[in-house]
Amino acid sequence: MTTTPTRRKAAREEIGRAMQSRTHAYVLHYACEGFETPQRRITAIAARNLGTGVTQSFELDTALRRAGCDPAQATATDLDKAEKAVLDGFYDFVAHNLNGTYWLHWNMRNATFGFLALENRHRLLGGRPLTIPDAQRVDLAARMVDLYGDGYAAIDNRLRSVASRNGLAMNHLIDGADQAAALERRDFAAVDRSLLNRVDLMYAIATKANEGTLKTHAGAFDGLGGLGGAIAWIKEHPVVAACAAAAPVFGAVLGAVKLWGLFSGHA
């Protein structure tokens, strides 16, 4: 599936607004237990500021240790308390950075995995979450498709695919079964490192997309909306438009030169 010039323009503007905000914009992602796990416990949340590059992280492992609890020996009650502390910390951070702030995320769209999932989990644990307005959320995953078309990266793991295409470091990144296995053995530190790696990748991808330097697997015309979009882009390009506007003038000048030459030759 290709994109369209209209979608491409809107996506470019949306990412541009967030990137221009810099210190009032964060790349946000979180880690949790697998989709097959009923509780879907939140294990870590990370937010990287686009301006300062500083990452704020809220981690289950850290919360457990602060409570004097060994993660390997933690009971369900211990884990619930630590998870609530993670979410309390995150929403306190959101409260201090909510007004006018953009939150760039990757597929955080629904109650299964998204802002609503975080809110629901916090409520379940007795917390009072804040809702980040939709207008302040920028779904990078969706905007990549709008910019480059559906074929911009391998569909099974788009983030890893586009990161590899651009030579971005993925030393600590773990996905799917590997992350589930790490959580099963309570290796929260490995999941935390993966999450930090992931927000770094998202930051780099957003930056490159905004600068127009992101490399993708998209076809020649996919990012322009197919052949029709490419033709529309050519027509709208300032150089092409200037040439088209100047063509009548050039034609008139050329005609005058020829006419002058004709008369001067018979003088």
MIMARSE-817430 format. One record per residue: x, y, z negated of N, C-alpha, C in turn; residue number from 0. Coordinates in steps of 0.05 Angstrom, whole numbers, plus 5000, padded with zeros to 4 digits. Each point is the difference from the previous one (the first is absolute). Example, Ala and Ser with C-alpha at 12.3 -4.5 7.8 and 13.67 -1.06 7.14 Angstrom:
2
NODE  n.xx  n.yy  n.zz  ca.xx  ca.yy  ca.zz  c.xx  c.yy  c.zz  num
NODE  5264  4886  4844   4982   5024   5000  5018  5024  5000    0
NODE  4993  5021  5014   5016   5024   4999  4985  5022  4986    1
REM end
This chain:
267
NODE  n.xx  n.yy  n.zz  ca.xx  ca.yy  ca.zz  c.xx  c.yy  c.zz  num
NODE  5017  4976  5000   4983   5024   5000  5018  5025  5000    0
NODE  4994  5018  5018   5014   5025   5001  4986  5021  4983    1
NODE  5013  5022  4996   4988   5022   4985  4988  5020  5021    2
NODE  4993  5024  4991   4990   5020   5018  5014  5026  4994    3
NODE  5001  5019  5019   5013   5026   4994  4988  5014  4976    4
NODE  4974  4998  4997   4986   5013   4977  5008  4988  4974    5
NODE  5000  4973  4998   5009   4987   4975  5029  5005  4994    6
NODE  5016  5000  5021   5029   5004   4997  5005  5028  4989    7
NODE  4986  5020  5011   5004   5028   4991  4991  5003  4971    8
NODE  4977  4988  4992   4989   5002   4973  5019  4987  4980    9
NODE  5011  4977  5008   5019   4985   4982  5026  5016  4996   10
NODE  5010  5012  5022   5024   5016   4998  4996  5024  4982   11
NODE  4977  5012  5002   4994   5024   4983  4997  4992  4971   12
NODE  4986  4977  4995   4996   4992   4972  5026  4993  4986   13
NODE  5018  4985  5014   5026   4994   4988  5016  5025  4997   14
NODE  4998  5018  5020   5015   5025   4999  4993  5017  4976   15
NODE  4974  5002  4994   4991   5015   4977  5012  4989  4974   16
NODE  4999  4974  4997   5011   4988   4976  5030  5004  4998   17
NODE  5014  4996  5022   5029   5003   5000  5009  5029  4995   18
NODE  4983  5019  5009   5006   5028   4996  4997  5008  4971   19
NODE  4982  4986  4986   4995   5005   4971  5025  4993  4983   20
NODE  5014  4979  5009   5024   4991   4987  4997  4995  4970   21
NODE  5005  5019  4983   4999   4995   4972  4971  4995  4990   22
NODE  4980  5005  5016   4973   4994   4993  4989  4976  5016   23
NODE  5018  4981  5004   4992   4976   5015  5016  4976  4989   24
NODE  4987  4977  4998   5013   4976   4990  4994  4976  5018   25
NODE  5020  4983  5003   4995   4974   5012  4993  4981  4977   26
NODE  4977  4987  5002   4990   4984   4978  4996  4971  5008   27
NODE  5007  4981  4982   4994   4972   5005  5000  4986  4973   28
NODE  4988  4976  4999   5001   4985   4975  5002  4970  5006   29
NODE  5007  4985  4979   5003   4971   5001  4979  4987  4981   30
NODE  4990  4977  5008   4980   4987   4984  5002  4970  5005   31
NODE  4985  4985  4984   4999   4971   5004  4985  4994  5027   32
NODE  5003  4976  5010   4990   4993   5026  4970  5001  5002   33
NODE  4990  5000  5025   4971   5003   5005  4984  4976  4990   34
NODE  5014  4977  4997   4986   4976   4990  4997  5000  4969   35
NODE  5013  5020  4987   4999   5002   4971  4976  5016  4992   36
NODE  4982  4990  4984   4976   5014   4992  5005  5027  4988   37
NODE  5019  5002  4982   5004   5025   4985  5014  5021  5016   38
NODE  5017  4992  5019   5015   5020   5017  5014  5020  4982   39
NODE  5016  4991  4981   5013   5018   4981  5020  5018  5015   40
NODE  5000  5026  4992   5018   5020   5012  5027  4997  4985   41
NODE  5021  4996  5015   5026   4997   4986  5019  5024  5003   42
NODE  4995  5017  5020   5017   5024   5002  4987  5019  5020   43
NODE  5005  5026  4996   4991   5021   5018  5024  5019  5003   44
NODE  5004  5009  5025   5023   5018   5005  4991  5023  5018   45
NODE  5009  5024  4995   4994   5024   5015  5025  5015  5005   46
NODE  5007  5004  5026   5025   5015   5007  4992  5027  5010   47
NODE  5012  5021  4989   4994   5027   5008  5015  5006  5027   48
NODE  4986  5011  5019   5011   5005   5026  5021  5022  5000   49
NODE  4997  5018  4981   5018   5023   4999  5026  4994  4985   50
NODE  4997  4989  4976   5023   4995   4982  5013  4973  5005   51
NODE  4984  4981  5011   5009   4973   5003  4999  4984  4974   52
NODE  4991  5012  4978   4999   4986   4974  4976  4982  5000   53
NODE  5004  4975  4990   4979   4980   4999  4991  4996  4971   54
NODE  4975  5004  4994   4988   4993   4975  4989  4972  5001   55
NODE  5008  4983  4981   4990   4973   5000  4988  4993  4973   56
NODE  4979  4983  5001   4986   4991   4977  4999  4969  5001   57
NODE  5014  4987  4982   5005   4971   5003  4991  4984  4976   58
NODE  4988  4977  5005   4991   4982   4980  5023  4990  4983   59
NODE  5022  4994  5012   5024   4990   4987  5010  5021  4979   60
NODE  5001  5025  5008   5009   5021   4982  4980  5004  4977   61
NODE  4974  5000  5006   4980   5003   4979  5001  4978  4980   62
NODE  5005  4975  5009   5002   4977   4981  5024  5004  4982   63
NODE  5023  5007  5011   5024   5003   4984  4998  5023  4981   64
NODE  4987  5021  5008   4996   5023   4981  4983  4992  4976   65
NODE  4982  4980  5005   4983   4990   4978  5014  4979  4984   66
NODE  5026  4995  5007   5015   4979   4985  4993  4972  5008   67
NODE  4990  4996  5024   4991   4974   5009  5017  4990  5023   68
NODE  5009  4975  4997   5015   4987   5022  4980  4992  5022   69
NODE  5004  5010  5025   4982   4993   5021  4995  4970  5004   70
NODE  5021  4984  4995   4997   4971   5004  4982  4988  4979   71
NODE  4997  5013  4977   4984   4989   4978  4974  5015  4997   72
NODE  4994  5019  5017   4976   5017   4996  4974  4984  5003   73
NODE  4981  5006  4982   4974   4987   5001  4982  5016  5019   74
NODE  4977  4990  5006   4981   5015   5017  4992  5026  4988   75
NODE  4998  5001  4973   4994   5025   4986  5023  5020  5003   76
NODE  5024  4990  4997   5024   5017   5004  5000  5012  5028   77
NODE  4995  4983  5020   5000   5009   5028  4978  5021  5005   78
NODE  4977  4996  4988   4978   5019   5004  5007  5027  4989   79
NODE  5012  5000  4976   5008   5025   4987  5021  5015  5016   80
NODE  5020  4984  5010   5021   5012   5016  4990  5010  5027   81
NODE  4981  4985  5012   4989   5009   5025  4984  5026  4996   82
NODE  4985  5002  4979   4986   5025   4994  5019  5023  4996   83
NODE  5023  4995  4987   5020   5021   4996  5011  5009  5027   84
NODE  5003  4981  5019   5010   5007   5027  4980  5018  5014   85
NODE  4974  4993  4999   4979   5015   5013  4995  5027  4986   86
NODE  5002  5000  4973   4998   5025   4985  5021  5019  5009   87
NODE  5025  4990  5002   5022   5017   5008  4997  5011  5028   88
NODE  4990  4982  5018   4997   5009   5028  4978  5021  5002   89
NODE  4978  4996  4987   4978   5020   5003  5006  5026  4985   90
NODE  5017  4999  4979   5009   5024   4988  5018  5016  5020   91
NODE  5016  4985  5014   5017   5012   5021  4983  5012  5022   92
NODE  4979  4986  5008   4982   5010   5021  4986  5026  4990   93
NODE  4991  5000  4975   4987   5023   4989  5017  5026  5001   94
NODE  5026  4996  4997   5018   5023   5001  5009  5007  5029   95
NODE  4992  4984  5019   5008   5005   5028  4977  4997  5019   96
NODE  4976  5005  4991   4977   4994   5017  4993  5023  5020   97
NODE  5000  5024  4990   4990   5022   5017  5019  5006  5024   98
NODE  4988  4997  5024   5015   5007   5024  5022  4981  5008   99
NODE  5001  4977  4986   5022   4981   5006  4990  4978  5019  100
NODE  5018  4993  5019   4994   4979   5019  5012  4974  4990  101
NODE  4986  4978  5005   5009   4973   4991  5001  4982  5025  102
NODE  5024  4995  5009   5004   4983   5024  5002  4971  4991  103
NODE  4984  4983  5012   4999   4972   4991  5000  4982  5024  104
NODE  5000  4974  4995   5000   4980   5021  4977  4980  4995  105
NODE  4978  5004  5014   4977   4982   4999  4986  4999  4973  106
NODE  5002  5020  4983   4986   5001   4975  4972  5010  5004  107
NODE  4983  4983  5012   4974   5009   5011  4976  4992  4985  108
NODE  5001  4979  4983   4975   4989   4989  5004  4989  4972  109
NODE  4979  4985  4991   5000   4990   4973  5017  4975  4997  110
NODE  5008  4988  5023   5018   4977   4999  5029  5009  4996  111
NODE  5008  5019  5016   5027   5012   4996  4998  5029  5007  112
NODE  5001  5018  4981   4997   5028   5006  4996  5017  4975  113
NODE  4993  5025  5004   4996   5019   4978  4977  4990  4983  114
NODE  4979  4989  5013   4977   4991   4985  5007  4976  4983  115
NODE  5017  4983  5010   5009   4976   4984  5015  5009  4975  116
NODE  5016  5021  5002   5014   5010   4976  4980  5012  4980  117
NODE  4981  5015  5011   4980   5012   4982  4983  4978  4986  118
NODE  4992  4980  5015   4984   4979   4988  5015  4984  4979  119
NODE  5025  4995  5005   5017   4986   4981  5004  5016  4974  120
NODE  5004  5026  5004   5004   5017   4976  4974  5001  4983  121
NODE  4977  5002  5013   4975   5000   4986  4996  4974  4985  122
NODE  5007  4978  5013   4996   4974   4987  5016  4997  4975  123
NODE  5023  5014  4999   5018   4999   4977  4994  5022  4980  124
NODE  4978  5015  5005   4992   5021   4981  5011  5027  5006  125
NODE  5011  5004  5023   5012   5026   5007  4979  5018  5014  126
NODE  5009  5025  5005   4983   5019   5014  5016  5012  5023  127
NODE  4998  4987  5023   5016   5008   5023  4990  5025  5013  128
NODE  5017  5012  5016   4993   5023   5016  4997  4991  5029  129
NODE  4982  5013  5015   4997   4993   5028  5014  5021  5017  130
NODE  5019  4991  5016   5015   5018   5018  4982  5004  5024  131
NODE  4993  5026  5007   4982   5005   5022  5010  4988  5026  132
NODE  4981  4991  5017   5007   4988   5025  5016  5019  5018  133
NODE  4994  5026  4999   5014   5019   5016  5029  5003  4994  134
NODE  5008  4990  4976   5028   5002   4992  5015  4973  5004  135
NODE  4987  4981  5011   5012   4974   5005  5007  4998  5030  136
NODE  5024  4991  5005   5010   4996   5028  5008  4971  5003  137
NODE  4984  4985  5015   5006   4972   5005  5021  4997  5022  138
NODE  5025  4997  4993   5021   4998   5020  4997  4977  5019  139
NODE  4990  4977  4989   4996   4977   5017  4980  5006  5023  140
NODE  4978  5013  4994   4980   5007   5020  5011  5021  5019  141
NODE  5014  5020  4989   5011   5021   5016  5021  4991  5020  142
NODE  5015  4979  4993   5019   4988   5018  4987  4989  5025  143
NODE  4977  4987  4996   4984   4990   5023  4990  5023  5017  144
NODE  4991  5021  4986   4990   5023   5015  5022  5014  5017  145
NODE  5024  4999  4989   5022   5013   5014  5011  4984  5023  146
NODE  5003  4973  4995   5016   4984   5018  4984  4977  5013  147
NODE  4975  4996  4992   4985   4977   5010  5004  4975  4983  148
NODE  4982  4981  5004   5000   4976   4984  5025  4983  5003  149
NODE  5014  5003  5022   5024   4983   5004  5026  5012  4991  150
NODE  4998  5020  4982   5025   5013   4991  5018  4983  4983  151
NODE  4988  4979  4987   5015   4982   4983  4986  4973  4998  152
NODE  5015  4979  4992   4988   4973   4997  4977  5001  4980  153
NODE  4977  4988  5008   4976   5003   4985  5000  4986  4973  154
NODE  5017  4979  4997   5000   4984   4975  5013  5015  4977  155
NODE  5018  5019  5007   5013   5016   4979  5011  5026  5013  156
NODE  4983  5019  5004   5007   5024   5015  5022  5016  4986  157
NODE  4998  5002  4973   5020   5016   4986  5028  4988  5004  158
NODE  5003  4974  4996   5026   4988   5003  5009  5001  5030  159
NODE  4981  4997  5018   5007   5000   5029  5011  5027  5008  160
NODE  4986  5022  4993   5009   5026   5009  5025  5008  4985  161
NODE  5003  4991  4975   5025   5006   4985  5024  4987  5013  162
NODE  4996  4975  5009   5022   4986   5013  5007  5013  5027  163
NODE  4979  5009  5014   5005   5013   5026  5016  5026  4997  164
NODE  4998  5012  4976   5015   5025   4995  5025  4997  4983  165
NODE  5007  4975  4995   5024   4994   4985  4999  5010  4971  166
NODE  4977  4999  4988   4997   5009   4972  5006  4977  4981  167
NODE  5013  5007  4978   5008   4979   4980  4977  4987  4987  168
NODE  5000  4973  4998   4979   4985   4987  5012  4980  4981  169
NODE  5021  5007  4987   5016   4982   4983  4983  4988  4977  170
NODE  4981  5015  4990   4985   4991   4976  4971  4993  5007  171
NODE  4992  5003  5025   4972   4996   5008  4992  4971  5000  172
NODE  4978  4994  4985   4989   4973   5000  4970  5003  5006  173
NODE  4989  4980  5014   4972   5001   5009  4986  4974  4992  174
NODE  4973  5001  5001   4983   4977   4999  5008  4979  4979  175
NODE  5007  4976  5010   5005   4977   4983  5024  5005  4982  176
NODE  5020  5015  5010   5024   5005   4984  4993  5018  4976  177
NODE  4983  5020  5005   4992   5017   4978  4982  4985  4980  178
NODE  4982  4983  5011   4983   4984   4982  5017  4982  4983  179
NODE  5021  4988  5012   5017   4982   4984  5015  5015  4979  180
NODE  5009  5025  5006   5015   5016   4981  4982  5007  4976  181
NODE  4974  5006  5006   4982   5007   4978  4992  4975  4984  182
NODE  4999  4977  5014   4994   4975   4986  5021  4994  4979  183
NODE  5025  5005  5006   5022   4995   4981  5006  5025  4983  184
NODE  4983  5020  5003   5002   5025   4985  5026  5015  5004  185
NODE  5009  4999  5025   5023   5016   5008  4990  5027  5010  186
NODE  4990  5015  4980   4989   5026   5007  5021  5019  5012  187
NODE  5025  4997  4992   5021   5018   5009  5004  4997  5031  188
NODE  4997  4976  5010   5003   4996   5029  4978  5014  5015  189
NODE  4976  4998  4989   4976   5013   5013  5003  5030  4998  190
NODE  5011  5010  4978   5004   5029   4997  5020  5010  5021  191
NODE  5022  4985  5003   5020   5009   5020  4988  4999  5028  192
NODE  4983  4981  5006   4987   4998   5026  4982  5024  5004  193
NODE  4985  5007  4980   4982   5023   5002  5015  5026  5006  194
NODE  5022  5004  4986   5016   5024   5004  5011  5000  5029  195
NODE  5009  4977  5009   5009   4997   5028  4978  5007  5019  196
NODE  4976  4991  4994   4977   5005   5018  4993  5030  5002  197
NODE  5000  5014  4978   4994   5029   5002  5022  5015  5014  198
NODE  5025  4990  4998   5022   5013   5015  4995  4996  5030  199
NODE  4991  4976  5008   4995   4995   5028  4977  5017  5010  200
NODE  4979  5003  4984   4977   5016   5008  5009  5029  5003  201
NODE  5017  5010  4982   5010   5027   5002  5016  5004  5026  202
NODE  5017  4981  5006   5016   5002   5025  4983  4999  5025  203
NODE  4980  4982  5000   4983   4998   5023  4983  5025  5004  204
NODE  4990  5011  4978   4984   5025   5002  5017  5023  5011  205
NODE  5025  5001  4990   5018   5022   5008  5007  4997  5030  206
NODE  5006  4976  5009   5007   4996   5028  4976  5004  5018  207
NODE  4977  4992  4991   4976   5004   5016  4994  5030  5003  208
NODE  5004  5015  4979   4996   5029   5000  5020  5014  5018  209
NODE  5024  4990  5001   5022   5012   5016  4999  4990  5029  210
NODE  4983  4979  5005   4999   4989   5027  5023  4982  5007  211
NODE  5014  4989  4980   5023   4983   5005  4996  4971  4993  212
NODE  4975  4993  4992   4995   4972   4992  5000  4982  5024  213
NODE  5015  4978  4998   5001   4980   5021  4979  4979  4995  214
NODE  4985  4992  5021   4979   4981   4997  5001  4979  5022  215
NODE  4983  4980  4999   4998   4980   5021  4978  5007  5020  216
NODE  4989  5024  4999   4979   5008   5018  5009  5002  5029  217
NODE  4982  4995  5019   5006   5002   5028  5004  5029  5008  218
NODE  5009  5004  5025   5007   5027   5010  4977  5020  4996  219
NODE  4975  4991  5005   4978   5019   4999  4981  4996  4976  220
NODE  5006  4980  4983   4983   4994   4977  4996  5024  4981  221
NODE  5023  5013  4995   4999   5022   4981  4987  5025  5011  222
NODE  4993  4999  5026   4987   5023   5013  4971  4994  5007  223
NODE  4991  4976  4993   4973   4992   5006  4997  4988  5028  224
NODE  5020  4984  5008   4998   4987   5026  5007  5019  5023  225
NODE  4996  4991  5024   5006   5017   5024  4984  5025  5000  226
NODE  4974  4998  4993   4983   5024   5000  5010  5021  4980  227
NODE  5008  4990  4977   5011   5018   4980  5026  5013  5008  228
NODE  5017  4984  5014   5025   5010   5010  4996  5023  5020  229
NODE  4980  4996  5018   4993   5021   5020  4991  5025  4986  230
NODE  4982  4996  4979   4990   5023   4985  5023  5015  4986  231
NODE  5019  4984  4989   5023   5012   4986  5017  5016  5019  232
NODE  5004  4990  5024   5016   5014   5021  4987  5026  5007  233
NODE  4973  4999  5003   4986   5024   5008  5001  5021  4978  234
NODE  5001  4991  4974   5000   5018   4977  5028  5009  4992  235
NODE  5021  4987  5011   5027   5007   4992  5006  5028  5008  236
NODE  5012  5016  4982   5005   5029   5005  5017  5005  5025  237
NODE  5019  4983  5006   5017   5004   5023  4984  4996  5026  238
NODE  4984  4978  4999   4983   4994   5023  4979  5022  5004  239
NODE  4988  5009  4978   4980   5021   5001  5012  5026  5011  240
NODE  5025  5006  4991   5013   5025   5010  5005  4998  5030  241
NODE  5009  4977  5009   5006   4996   5028  4974  5003  5017  242
NODE  4978  4988  4989   4975   5001   5014  4990  5029  5002  243
NODE  5003  5015  4978   4991   5027   4999  5017  5018  5019  244
NODE  5026  4993  5003   5017   5016   5016  4999  4992  5030  245
NODE  4988  4978  5006   5000   4990   5028  4988  5020  5019  246
NODE  4977  5013  4994   4989   5020   5019  5018  5023  5004  247
NODE  5014  5009  4979   5019   5022   5002  5023  4993  5018  248
NODE  5011  4976  4996   5022   4991   5017  4991  4998  5029  249
NODE  4976  4991  5004   4989   4997   5027  4998  5027  5014  250
NODE  4990  5020  4984   4997   5027   5011  5027  5012  5007  251
NODE  5019  4997  4982   5027   5011   5004  5013  4987  5025  252
NODE  4998  4973  5002   5011   4986   5022  4988  5009  5026  253
NODE  4973  5005  5000   4986   5009   5024  5010  5028  5008  254
NODE  5004  5017  4980   5009   5027   5005  5028  5000  5012  255
NODE  5017  4983  4989   5028   4998   5010  4999  4991  5030  256
NODE  4984  4980  5005   4998   4990   5028  4990  5022  5019  257
NODE  4979  5015  4990   4989   5021   5016  5020  5022  5005  258
NODE  5015  5008  4979   5021   5020   5003  5021  4991  5020  259
NODE  5007  4975  4998   5021   4989   5019  4990  5001  5028  260
NODE  4974  4995  5004   4988   5000   5027  5001  5028  5012  261
NODE  4992  5020  4983   5000   5028   5011  5027  5011  5003  262
NODE  5017  4994  4980   5028   5011   5001  5015  4989  5023  263
NODE  4993  4975  5009   5014   4988   5022  4993  5013  5027  264
NODE  4978  5014  5000   4991   5013   5024  5004  5030  4999  265
NODE  5013  5009  4980   5005   5029   4997  5020  5011  5020  266
REM end
